[in-house]
Amino acid sequence: MSEDSSNKNPKGFKAAKEKAEQIIGNEEKLSKLLNDGQKKAKEKQEKLKSVWNDFQALFRLIKAWWKKEYTSVPWKTILYAIAAVFYFVNPFDVVPDFIPALGLLDDITLITFVINSLKKDIEAFLNWESSKGKEGSETT
């Protein structure tokens, strides 16, 4: 099980993934994490512009999975998405957030890694989301 070393995952990702495994089954902790993550993302929106749209899609993906609206998603995808949010929210990750410029840069690096790892699953979710919107606007 040397997945992290063979995939060259970013530093700190393994710990974030382990924390995500603890959070994933706890509705209260997951809800708090998503709320904290979205609040921080909104505050840092300008600095997150390179990953903004995909990062927002990750939040929506997790919420849709959690509400059991979108269930055709691999477990690994949910785990990685929650790990990215946890890493982003955690102020004491590999490079603490209080260090100017660098503190957010490592967060963006890890978020980019997760987005790239989950590209096909994010696209599938966006297609599902798009079709769901069209279904809701159709009249029969």
Legacy VTK file of the C-alpha trace (Angstrom):
# vtk DataFile Version 3.0
C-alpha trace
ASCII
DATASET POLYDATA
POINTS 140 float
0.000 0.000 0.000
2.624 2.506 -0.981
0.159 4.494 -3.086
1.381 7.909 -1.929
5.053 7.257 -2.656
4.437 5.736 -6.088
2.053 8.486 -7.202
4.299 11.331 -6.033
1.458 12.871 -4.066
2.076 16.348 -2.653
3.578 16.549 0.798
0.855 16.486 3.410
-1.694 14.739 1.188
-1.423 11.397 2.972
-2.224 13.002 6.342
-5.116 14.962 4.798
-6.461 11.758 3.259
-6.295 10.000 6.631
-8.193 12.873 8.244
-10.753 12.750 5.414
-11.338 9.061 6.199
-12.266 10.077 9.758
-14.555 12.894 8.608
-16.316 11.142 5.720
-18.734 9.177 7.896
-19.468 11.947 10.385
-22.258 14.174 9.125
-21.597 16.936 11.668
-17.850 17.111 10.965
-18.364 16.932 7.195
-20.947 19.709 7.312
-18.630 21.912 9.383
-15.704 21.198 7.062
-17.712 22.136 3.967
-19.039 25.323 5.581
-15.570 26.343 6.790
-14.066 25.499 3.401
-16.589 27.512 1.435
-16.251 30.474 3.777
-12.447 30.464 3.480
-12.629 29.940 -0.296
-14.899 32.969 -0.661
-12.455 35.053 1.410
-9.532 33.869 -0.757
-11.418 33.815 -4.074
-9.044 36.173 -5.871
-5.999 34.090 -4.933
-7.832 30.870 -5.870
-8.858 32.048 -9.339
-6.667 29.441 -11.092
-8.625 26.608 -9.419
-11.843 28.401 -8.469
-14.363 26.732 -10.814
-13.088 23.197 -10.268
-12.725 23.712 -6.513
-16.334 24.915 -6.333
-17.343 21.827 -8.326
-15.602 19.671 -5.683
-17.700 21.302 -2.961
-20.901 20.669 -4.936
-19.823 17.093 -5.711
-19.266 16.305 -2.031
-22.613 17.874 -1.082
-24.522 16.011 -3.804
-22.898 12.730 -2.731
-23.585 13.438 0.944
-27.272 14.165 0.203
-27.369 10.933 -1.840
-28.377 12.889 -4.948
-25.262 11.879 -6.886
-24.064 8.415 -5.983
-22.308 7.197 -9.138
-18.961 8.418 -7.889
-15.996 6.308 -6.779
-15.173 6.275 -3.057
-11.625 7.442 -3.861
-13.035 10.547 -5.551
-15.025 11.553 -2.476
-12.058 10.784 -0.239
-9.679 12.896 -2.367
-12.186 15.760 -2.601
-12.700 15.832 1.176
-8.930 15.605 1.703
-8.429 18.662 -0.521
-11.019 20.655 1.426
-9.539 19.543 4.742
-6.016 20.513 3.654
-7.295 23.899 2.477
-9.131 24.580 5.749
-6.329 23.353 8.022
-4.198 26.403 8.908
-1.293 24.216 10.066
-0.622 22.140 6.969
2.840 21.675 5.419
3.255 25.439 4.929
1.135 27.227 7.571
-1.386 29.702 6.175
-0.038 32.606 8.205
3.157 32.641 6.090
2.484 35.308 3.452
2.090 34.068 -0.143
3.505 30.583 0.500
0.787 29.557 2.946
-1.892 29.538 0.277
0.415 28.368 -2.507
0.798 24.885 -1.024
-2.998 24.695 -0.643
-3.435 25.566 -4.330
-0.791 22.978 -5.274
-2.645 20.235 -3.407
-6.045 21.347 -4.744
-4.626 21.300 -8.293
-3.237 17.796 -7.710
-6.659 16.563 -6.570
-8.488 18.291 -9.435
-6.098 16.762 -11.967
-6.438 13.329 -10.330
-10.238 13.531 -10.478
-10.667 15.295 -13.843
-12.885 12.580 -15.388
-15.043 12.292 -12.276
-15.450 16.075 -12.051
-16.467 16.202 -15.729
-18.983 13.378 -15.174
-20.400 15.259 -12.178
-20.653 18.520 -14.139
-22.470 16.660 -16.936
-24.860 15.141 -14.383
-25.355 18.562 -12.787
-26.037 20.110 -16.196
-28.546 17.423 -17.188
-30.256 17.738 -13.791
-30.703 21.456 -14.435
-32.219 20.768 -17.846
-34.602 18.168 -16.411
-35.825 20.667 -13.852
-36.582 23.274 -16.511
-38.424 20.945 -18.919
-42.200 20.896 -18.969
-44.199 17.878 -20.038
LINES 1 141
140 0 1 2 3 4 5 6 7 8 9 10 11 12 13 14 15 16 17 18 19 20 21 22 23 24 25 26 27 28 29 30 31 32 33 34 35 36 37 38 39 40 41 42 43 44 45 46 47 48 49 50 51 52 53 54 55 56 57 58 59 60 61 62 63 64 65 66 67 68 69 70 71 72 73 74 75 76 77 78 79 80 81 82 83 84 85 86 87 88 89 90 91 92 93 94 95 96 97 98 99 100 101 102 103 104 105 106 107 108 109 110 111 112 113 114 115 116 117 118 119 120 121 122 123 124 125 126 127 128 129 130 131 132 133 134 135 136 137 138 139
